[in-house]
Amino acid sequence: MENIITGIQLATTPEALIAILIGLIAGQILGAIPGLTASMAVALLVPYTFYLDPWIGIPMLLGMFKGSLFGSSITAILIKTPGTPAAAATVLDGYPLAQKGKGVKAMKMALYSSVFGDTFSDVMLIFAAGFLASIALNFGPPEYTLLTGFSLLCISSLTGNSIWKGLFSVFLGMIIGMIGLDPITATPRLTFEYLELEEGIGLIPMLIGTLAVSEALRQMEQPVKKLASSTLIFSKQKIDNVVTFLEFKSTFPTIIKSSGLGTLIGAMPGLGSTIAAFLAYGEAKRSSKKPENFGKGSLEGIAASESANNAVSGSNMIPLLAFGIPGDIAAALIMGAFLIQGITLGPVVFQDNPVEIYAIFAALIVANLFNLFLGHGLIKMCKHVVTVPKRLLFPAVLVIASAGAYALRGSLFDIQLVFCFGVLGYIMMKCDIPTVPMLIGFILIPIFEENLRVTLLLGASHDLNVAFIFTRPAFVILFLIMTFTSLFILKRRKLRKLENINN
Amino acid sequence: MFLKSITKGILMFFSITFLLISNGFADSYPSKPIKLIVPYGAGGGGDTTSRFIADLATDILGVKVLVENKTGGGGTIGIGAVAKSKPDGYTIGFISTSPITIRPHFMKMPYKPLDDLTYLGQFVSSPMPVILRSDSQWKSFEDMMAFAKSNPGKLRWSTAGQKGGPHMAMLAAFKQEGASTTYVPFKGGAKALAALLGKTIDMAVISDFAAPLSAGKIKIIAESTPERNPSAPDQKTLAELGYPLSPAIFFGIAGPSGLSKDVIKKWDSTLGQIMKSKKFIDLLKKLKATPSYANSANFTKSVIADYSAAGKVLAGVKF
């Protein structure tokens, strides 16, 4: 108990609070810049923390990570350019809402669900880290294969009206995702002897190209006169600028469910916030009373994706604290920063550095509170940015998109990719083929393929061959859940068809 | 209030960036910022160490040493960029064992390790233990080897990187005993560790062992590098157990071939000073790495020796 109080004191000194603030501000700004992901923001800051007192450096890092996750949703909503891949699912409903003049409402919804998801997963980290980590460890290659395979099946129905067009889009993304070195044997595939292609297509150039550049191209269709008008009109009515209590209440079940899903995904090493956001979005749409509103500006959609991607940020520390395994790059960076300050994050940290660990927990919670207030400030500021005329904003978007893609790997090839995907995205838009399934197919296929092949490899070493997967309890449970979900969907569809016939 | 603090944040960001790109002026080497290419991703042990080296070298050399991460191809893409750069001493790179002495023996490389690089100095050697879960049925390396021999294909194991030094060392050992095993590739030591703890695999050779070891989740049964592991001094190395290949895991710095004597001398003295700094030694302790300094001449000798030794062993191993 004494440790807890000392820890809280350590994290709430004026210096620490200011450090959290600076981290959050820098994170929100960096997060809003496409190409600079949350992990990159953290990577940029880590070297400076070497020179700072640990209780200034570490809260700053944590703040930065949280800030960048929210910052990225702002550009996703306002200019269809997710600052980080994790906010790609937020584009789906955020951008349509902004087009209707309800940008502020969308941003506020994103802020509230972000902060809620964050807090939810921090609380889980504090109270259930050991339990969640032991669940997550049972998820090996067979379970990852099942999970990603099931998601690939589901996403074709995520957006758009035609399942066939959705499937086409998913397969296109999967093929693009296979470009590069084979994950097991490291043989080049689909590279046509281009050395640049051996590293594979970068997610960020692809994302920025298909979402932001294609939108800029579409805007160019308009007559010059229209382009002089303001990019976004914000509705003056109060109801369009706040999230009402009723709206919050109706999205609350979605927020809770998505936060839980995000927390679980975050606890599994190697999946990450982008996948969490898309899975939560899909699940929200499946279970929603108004699935037809998804993709047209549903608050539930924003709530699902934002609470899930933020929930990852707390829980990816779970495998770190329970076993010393970093869940993703950002967690690895934070672990490195702690190491330099003399703290080995891992299961023994509760014995060796109890004060520090409680201080971290306190800093996480404080950072969430600050994020809420700072977020409001950022929303106000960003409102002004997008009132500039379209003829100024969209060229600027093209420049930022190129710079962001270049910043990532310092490669000109990535800029060329951005524009290739811009054109591809534009053509797909014109053919009414949804682009988002392509993106998810692209993100999921490497994880799916790698784990499928490792599973088969493992199968060869078991007496039961591949059937060994059914001796794994986690696999069986997951398999049953998924079978029932699928049956449930099919049954509901049949019922609907029957109703339509009867009517 | 918000606007003010945001402006401050932006100002800070730009002033830091400015500091990073501003450079000093002088006639002799170095007179402008030096680029240190790190062929691995930000945040790993290699990256952290090189950022530290870069900071300390900046203080000593009086010009900025800037870290640039150029990842891909298991480190070969970044090292390839170093090999192809102008030999003026302003582009150097961080190097480690696998892409220098191991992989070139069986993979197409964008550089020839012995011809295209100048080795400036080594500063770290890192232990790489063979680990099991602490509740494992095997008590020792011999136990495990006996199981592998009598149960072909049933021993499932992994390392931090496919076709890296530890992978090759273990393959050579299994080959010598006539054991066939199942190697399960994972991307990175963290994932291999998760698979070990989750019972997907039963043995791993990784460097990120400190946290689970102190928590009693794993045990060390051997060491794959030439020196015994300081955390388990009772456990023999692969060489002591009678296996031919136990590659040293080193971290060092190299430049393109044809660097002038002045550049080599400057880095010899710079690295020598860094190795004496308490800050650096403390960092290595925390990373569970061993400070191990070799100047340019000695480092070059040991690279050549390791390279040909690995070549001899690997020529006999089928993949």
Interface residues (C-beta under 8 A of the other chain):
Chain A: L21 I22 I25 A26 I29 S39 M40 A43 V46 P47 Y48 F50 L137 N138 F139 G140 P141 L181 P183 I184 A186 E198 E199 P269 G270 P319 F323 G324 I325 P326 I329 A332 L333 G336 L339 I340 G342 T344 L345 G346 P347 V348 L374 G377 L378 K380 M381 R409 G410 E450 V454 L457 L458 A460 S461
Chain B: M1 F2 L3 S5 I6 K8 G9 I10 M12 F13 I16 G41 A42 G43 G44 G45 D47 T48 R51 F52 D55 E68 K70 T71 G72 G73 G74 I77 M107 G153 K154 R156 Q162 K163 T182 V184 P185 F186 K187 A190 K191 L193 A194 A195 L197 G198 K199 T200 D208 A210 A211 P212 S214 A215 K217 L283 K286 L287
